[in-house]
Amino acid sequence: MIIALTVLCRNEEDIIDDMISFHLNRGVNFIIATDNNSNDSTREILATYEKQGVLVLLDEKNHIHDQSVWVSNMARIAVENFGADWVIHADADEFWWPKNGSFQQDLSKIPPHHLALSISRYNFLPPLLSIDAKIRFYESMTIRERLSLNSLGNPLPPKICHRKLTSIEIADGNHGIRSNSIQVSSVPNSEIEIFHFPVRSYKQFEQKIRLGAKAIERNPRISNTGVGNTWRHIYHEHLRKGTLDEYYTSLRPSPDKIKQLILEGELIEDFMLRDVLLKLTQDHREPR
C-alpha cells in the first residue's frame, strides 16, 4: 500500500519539519508539498526532504490562497504519477494520529467500498503570550480540547483522505472531494485523529491571519464565498481593530480554569505527540 500526503505551506518554519518527520515516521511513503512563496525557511526545509527522495516540491507564487486548485493538483500527481493507494490532505499545523501506530495498519482495515474518510480535528491550547520563543510548540502545547470550535462558535469540520480516484477535485479547506465531477461520500473514521496546532505563538498567529485573509480576498474564485470566513472574521474584528492580542490571550483559560476544565473532561492533558516528536528529534541528532 502506497500512502501519500499533500501539504500546502506558507511561512511554516516553526512546525513544518516536525510535521513532515512525524508523518513519514507513521507510515506515509511520500509527500507532495506546495510552497506558496514563503519568505522564511519553509521552502529550504521542504527542499531537504526533496533531496532525500521522499518529497515532491511544487511552487505557487501568487498570494491568492487557491487551496482547492493547488491541493487538487497535488492529489492528481500523487495518484497519477506515483500510484498512491491513499492520499491524506493535511495542513502544515495538523498531525494525523493513527491510533494503532501506523497508517498502513489503520487504512488496510478500511472496507474496499469506502472511498473516502472524514477525520475529526482537536485543537491544542496556544501557549502563554509570554512563552519563551525558543521553546518548541509541542513542549508548551500539551492540553487539547475534547470538542473544538472555530472562532464563529461552530464545530471544526473534519478533514478527508481518500483512495486512488480519477479526476480528483478537493474542496477548499480539504473538507470534501469530487471524482469525475461527482461528490464522493466520506465515512467518519475514529481510528485516526487530527491533532491541530493552529495558534503556536502571537507572531505566527498574527502573520497567518493578516496574510491569509488578504490572500483570500484577492482570489476572485472564493472572495465572495464562505471560504476562509474564520480568518476573515478574526482579521476584520480583531486584527484591524487592534484587539488581536486580547483575542489571542482569550484562547487560553486561566491556570485555575484549565485545572477545572480538565477535571470536568472538557480539556485533556495529552503528551503523546510531544513524546513522539522529542524522540524523533533525539534520533535525528544522534550520529548514524
N, C-alpha and C positions, 0 to 999 in steps of 0.2 A: 504494500500500500504506500503510495506516494502522497505526502501531505505538504501542501504549500500554504504560506501565509502572506497576505498582502498588507502593506502599511504605507500610509501617506504621511509625510513628515514636513514640518516647517519649524525650525528652531527648537529642537527637542534634545539638545545635547545633554541635559541633566538626566535623561531617562532612557534614551534610545539604545544605548549599548547594553544596559541591563535587560531591556525588553527583548532584544534580539537573542542575546545569550540564553535567556530563560527559555524561550520557545524552541530554540534548537535543542536545548537540553531535554525538553519534554517530548520530543519526537517529531517536530517539524523538520522536514527534509531540506527545504529551501525556502527562501524569502524573496518576494518581489517588492521592492521599495521604490516609491516615487518621492523625490525630494522637490519641494516647491520653493526653490530659490532661497534656501536657508542662508543666513548671514552669520551663523555661529559655526560650531564644529560638527554639526549634524551630518552634513554630506561627507566629511572626511571619515567619520565613524562608519558610515554606511560603506564607504569605499574600501575600508579594511576588510569587511566581510565579503565584499565582491572579489577581492584579491584571493580570499580563501576558497572561492568557488561555491559559496553557499548562499549567495545573494545576487540578484539581478538589479542593477541600479538604473532607474529612469529619471529624467529631469523634466519638470514643468516650470517654466519661468514666469508665467502670468500669475499675478496675485488676484485670482478670482475664485479660489476655493471651489473648483469644479469637481467636487468629490465623486459624484456619480459617474461622470465621464472617465475620470482618471482611474478609479478603482475598477470599473468595468473593463478597461483596457488591461489592467494587471491580471484580472481574473481570466480573461481570454488567453493571455500569454501563458499563465500557469497551466491551463488545460491544453491548449493547442500546441504550445511549443515544448512543454515539459511533461505532459501526460499526467497531471495531478489527479488523483482519485478523489481527494477532498481539498477544498480551499477555505481557509479561515480568513475572514476580513476583520482585521484588528486596527485600532488606533494606537498611536505611539504610547498613550498613557494607560493601555489595557494589558493585563496579564491574564491570559486564558488558562484557567487552572483545571487540568484533568484530575478528577478525584482519585482515580486508580493509578496515577503516576505517569501515564503517557497517553498521548493522543492515539497512538497506534492501538493500544488496548481498548480505549473507550469507543473510538469510531468503528472498530472492527465489529462491535456488538450491534450496530445500528441496522435494523431490517432493510433489505435492499430497496423496498418501495418508499422509504423515507429519503427524499431527495435533498432536503434542507432542514437544518436545525436552528431553533431560536434559543439563545443562551442569555440568561439573566446576568445583570451587572450589579455590583455592590460598591458604593463609594467608600473610600477611606477618608477619615477626617484630615483636613490640612494641618500642617504643623503650626505652632505658635508664630505670630508675626515676628517675634524677636529671635527665632531659632537661628543658630549659627549656620551660615550658608555652606560651611564645609561638611556638615552632617548630611549623609545621603538620605534621600527621601524615604527609603524603605526602613531606615532606622528610626526616623521620627514619626512615621505614619503607620501605626500598628493597631489602630482602632477603626473598625468598619461598621457600617450601618446594617441593620437587619433588613430594612426596606429603604431603598434610596429614591429620592425625589429630585427633579430638576428645579431650577430657580423659579419656575412657574407653579410649582407645587404638584406636578404630575409625576407618576412613577416613571423611572427611567425605562425607555423602550429597550427590548432585548436586541442583541446583535445576531448576525447569521453566519453560518458556514454551510457549505453545500458540496454535493458530489460533482463529478465530472459532467458538465452540461454544455450545450451548444448555444451560440449567440447569447452570451450572458450579459445581462444588464443589472447592475447593482444599484439600489436606490440610495439617494443621499442619506448619509448617516449610517450606512451599512445595515439598514433595518429590514430590507426586503430584496427579493430577487425575481427577475423575469428571465425566461429562456424562450427564445424564438417568439418574443413579444407576448408570452403568456405568463401570468403570475404563477410562481411556484410556491406552494404551501410549505410553511416551515413548522416543524414539530417541536414543541418545548422539550428540552433535554436537561435533566438535573444532574447528570454525571459530570458535566463541565460547568464551571462558573467563571465569571469575569471579575477580577479584582481591578477596580478602577481608581486611578490616581490623577484626577483632573486638575487639582489645585495643590501644587507642591511648594510654592513659595509665592510671595506677593509679586516679585519681579516677573516670574514666569506667568502668573495669572493675569497680570495687567497687560503684558505683551500679547498673550493669547486672545484676550477679549478685544483689545484695540485692533490688532492685525486681522483677526478672524471676522469681526463684524464688518470692517471696511471691505475686506475681500468679498464677502457675501453680497454686500450692497453694490459692488462693482460688477457682479455677474448677472447679465440680463436674463439668463435662463432661470435663476432662482430668486432674484432680488424681490420679486413681488409675490413670493410663495411663503409658506410657513417654515421653509428650511432655515435652520440656524436661528430660530426665534430665541433660544436661550441666550446665545452670545449677544444677539442684538438687544435683548431686553436689558441685560447687565450693562452693556455699553451705553445705552441711552439713559437708563435710570440711575446708574451709579458712576461709571467712569466719567461721562461728560458732566455730571453734576458734582463731581469731586467727592463722592462718598464711597469710592471703591474700597478704600482701606477699612471703612466701617463694615461694609458688606463682607469683606474677607474675614474680619475678626468674628463676625456673627456666625460663620460657618463652623466654628469650633466652640462648643459649650464650655462653661467654666469647669475647672477640675472637679468640683463637688457635683456638678450636674452630670458630668461624664460618669462618675462613680455610680450615681443614682441610675442613670440610663443603662449602665452595664448590668446592675442588679436586676433591673426590670426587663432585661433582654432586648432592649431597643438598640443597644450598641454591643459589639463583640470585640474582645481583645483577640487579635489574630496575628500570630508571629510566623505563620507558615511561610509566606513569601519572603519575609525578612531573612529567615534562616536559610532558605534555598539560595537567595542572592548572596548572602555572606559566604556561603560555601563555594559558590561559583566564582566569586571574586578571589577567594583564597586559592582555589585551584588554578585560576588564571595567573596568579602572581608567582606560584611555586615553579621553580626551574624544571624543565622537562628533561 
